[in-house]
């Protein structure tokens, strides 16, 4: 009985020891996280593209419905809804161009045009942290910056989705303001290093990156 119990315990524990000997290091995990970043960015961009098409189609169908009931005075005040859907859908359909215009508006076109961590940004972080920093710290900084950009992209797309409902009747007050907050926050997150330099310059310090 004792030997059977011991065999069962060895059966449970031995895979754990085997997994522990080949367990990935923290650096491997960081590399895997960064490697998956491009796929996540493509996923968010694809969702924005599809939602843009849906919004445009919905806006056109709503306009068609209003045209068929043009004699109904109550519907004339609801024309803003489909127009907003079409405008927001167009922005999401051309998301890269919208991001470029937004970056240029906020930072004068001096920020990185890519959503991933550019080599220039990476070198700036290394210079700030010190080139003698460990590989794990360097990779951690790159992963944090990359996912900050991803969060900013999600917030940017989410902001346009919130604004798309602003033209609907009975929408909650402050929806446009909430959407704009998401847009601005997303733009700043996608350009967090440039934003840090702007803050440093505003307070009289030299650029950090």
JOWOKA-V758882 format. One line per field, one symbol per residue. ss: DSSP state (h for helix, s for strand, l for the rest). phi: phi as a letter, one per 20 degrees, with the letter a starting at -180 (. if undefined). psi: psi as a letter, one per 40 degrees, with the letter a starting at -180 (. if undefined). Layout:
ss = ???
phi = ???
psi = ???
This chain:
ss = lhhhhhhhhhhhhhhhhhhhhllllhhhhhhhhhhlhhhhhhhhhhhhhhhhhhhhhhhhhhhhhhhhllllhhhhllhhhhhhhhhhhhhhhlhhhhhhhhhhhhhlllllllllllhhhhhhhhhhhlllllhhhhhhhhhhhhhhhhhhhhhhhhhhhhhhllllllllllhhhhhhhhhhhhhhhhlhhhhhhhhhhhlllllll
phi = .fffffffffffegfffffffdfffffffffffffeffffffffffffffffffffffffffffffffcfeeffeffdffgfffgffffffffdggfffffffffecmmeefeeeeffffffffffffenfeffffffffffffffffffffffffffffffffefeffmfffnffffffffffffffffcfffffffffffendfgec
psi = dddddddddddddddddddddehiiddddddddddedddddddddddddddddddddddddddddddefeehddedeedddddddddddddddfddddddddddddefeeiheieihiddddddddddeheeiiddddddddddddddddddddddddddddddedeiieiiiedddddddddddddddefdddddddddddeeiiid.
